[in-house]
Amino acid sequence: MTDDTTTDGTTADDTTTDGTTADDTTTDGTTADGTTADGTTTGTGLTVAVLGPGGVGGLLAALLARAGHRVICLAGEETAHALRTDGLRVRSGLFGDFTARVEAGTTLREPVDACLIAVKHTALDAALARVPAAALGDGLLVPFLNGVEHPAALRARYRPGQVAPAVIRVESTRVAPGVIDHGSPFAEIDLAGSPAPVPRTRLDPLAAALSAAGPVTRVVEDETAALWAKMSFLAPLALLTTRYGLPLGAVRDRHRDELTALVEETAAVSRACGGPADPAQALARYDAFPPQTRSSMQRDAESGRPLELDAIGGALLRAAERHGVPVPVTARVVRELRDAVRR
């Protein structure tokens, strides 16, 4: 994965790589997923809002819409207008090239089964104004954010039992409003429902819908383990690729000692927080990734966009301080990145 970052070429709903579906049309003109011949849905699927239809949110919105679910994208007026006019256009080696029609607006105005939150952490507070608690009703909130601190922030704003954090492993980029490039040969989601228990009767239908739409999705019991498993891989990758402005292959070759130290420090913090810790496995995964791999934080830095430095590096340092775990290399790299942002 990149930090938003498994594997045959067809999706679970029998969609081929050219974007067509297998011939499962029923005699009444609808397909097995509830989609009619003209591309509309029969109303048997979920209603899902997607806050932030960018690289991750746009991909999930398009896949769910193609699978027959009602999808409402929430974004700024320019993006919402583009989606209403042209739909979501996806280019993907795994899921095919296709266009999906979605609804779009600037604010949620009706209850939904789930709201997928796919904005950057830097935009979270402002973006949540588009999802009033009263309009959301009993819908699930499913954040696909980097870091480990956002579930607590969401539970302070909405009912704790509505928040079911997710981790996605994918490389997907919004290249223009409504245009998504999915570059990785995989898309995997872990959906968590604890420590504030979300009933499996709420989680399982969403996981099934996501899996049928394309991404391999599983429900996991341990939210802490899921979030820290991603953080343990993400933080060293994001921090070092951004610090040096280099792809992963060059970081592996030129800054191996720092990479190893960051991996070990992050693993120690994860262990202290109750998450997994396997530095050797993390290094082996880095070594297996294509050398041209870049992190989304690195891409944000190159484009002059705000960095998720506090959500990743800052959160890691705060957790280390709480548990008394020394992280000198992480502290130095985060400090250097903060200094670079100020300049």
LINMOVEN-V187023 format. One record per residue. PHI is phi as a letter, one per 20 degrees, with the letter a starting at -180 (NA if undefined). D_LAST is the distance of its C-alpha to the last C-alpha in whole Angstrom. Layout:
# LINMOVEN-V187023
PHI_D_LAST / PHI_D_LAST
This chain:
# LINMOVEN-V187023
NA_30 / e_26 / e_25 / d_27 / f_29 / NA_40 / r_42 / c_45 / p_45 / d_47 / e_46 / f_48 / e_49 / m_51 / e_48 / e_48 / f_45 / e_47 / n_46 / e_50 / d_51 / f_55 / e_58 / d_58 / f_59 / e_62 / f_65 / e_63 / n_61 / d_58 / e_56 / f_56 / e_52 / n_54 / e_52 / e_55 / f_56 / e_54 / n_50 / e_51 / d_51 / e_54 / n_53 / e_53 / e_50 / e_47 / d_45 / c_41 / e_38 / c_35 / e_32 / n_29 / e_31 / e_28 / g_28 / e_30 / f_32 / f_33 / f_35 / f_36 / f_37 / f_39 / f_41 / f_42 / f_43 / f_45 / e_47 / o_48 / e_46 / e_45 / c_41 / d_39 / e_36 / d_34 / a_31 / f_29 / f_32 / f_31 / f_31 / g_34 / f_36 / f_35 / f_37 / f_40 / e_40 / d_40 / m_39 / d_37 / d_37 / d_37 / d_37 / b_38 / f_39 / e_41 / d_42 / n_42 / e_41 / b_42 / d_42 / d_42 / e_43 / c_41 / e_41 / b_38 / b_37 / e_34 / b_36 / f_38 / c_42 / b_44 / f_44 / c_43 / f_44 / b_41 / c_37 / e_35 / d_31 / c_29 / e_26 / f_22 / g_22 / f_19 / d_22 / f_24 / g_25 / f_25 / f_27 / f_30 / f_31 / f_33 / c_35 / f_37 / g_39 / f_42 / f_42 / f_41 / m_44 / e_45 / f_43 / f_41 / d_37 / c_35 / e_32 / d_30 / d_27 / f_25 / n_25 / c_28 / e_27 / f_28 / g_31 / f_32 / f_30 / f_32 / f_35 / f_34 / d_34 / c_37 / f_40 / g_39 / f_42 / e_41 / e_37 / c_38 / f_34 / c_34 / c_33 / c_33 / d_32 / a_32 / c_29 / b_30 / c_27 / e_28 / e_27 / a_29 / g_30 / n_33 / d_33 / c_32 / d_32 / e_33 / e_33 / e_34 / e_37 / b_37 / b_36 / c_37 / c_37 / d_38 / d_39 / d_39 / c_41 / c_41 / e_40 / e_41 / g_44 / d_44 / g_48 / f_48 / f_50 / e_47 / f_45 / f_47 / f_48 / f_44 / f_44 / f_47 / f_46 / f_42 / f_44 / f_47 / f_44 / q_43 / f_40 / f_42 / c_42 / c_43 / e_43 / d_42 / e_43 / d_40 / f_37 / g_35 / f_36 / f_35 / f_32 / f_31 / f_32 / f_30 / g_27 / f_28 / e_28 / f_25 / g_22 / g_23 / f_23 / f_20 / f_17 / f_18 / f_19 / f_15 / g_14 / d_16 / m_16 / c_20 / f_23 / g_25 / g_27 / f_25 / f_23 / g_27 / f_28 / e_25 / c_24 / f_27 / f_27 / f_24 / f_25 / f_28 / f_27 / f_24 / f_28 / f_30 / f_27 / f_27 / f_31 / f_32 / f_30 / g_31 / g_35 / f_34 / e_34 / n_37 / e_35 / f_36 / b_35 / b_36 / g_33 / f_36 / f_36 / f_32 / f_32 / f_35 / f_34 / g_30 / f_33 / e_35 / f_32 / g_32 / f_29 / e_27 / g_26 / c_23 / e_21 / f_21 / f_17 / f_17 / f_18 / f_16 / f_13 / f_14 / e_15 / m_12 / e_14 / g_13 / e_14 / e_17 / f_15 / f_17 / f_20 / d_20 / f_18 / f_19 / f_22 / f_23 / f_22 / f_24 / f_27 / f_27 / f_27 / g_30 / d_32 / m_31 / e_30 / f_28 / c_25 / f_23 / f_21 / g_20 / f_19 / f_17 / f_16 / f_14 / f_13 / f_11 / f_10 / f_9 / f_6 / f_5 / f_6 / f_4 / f_0
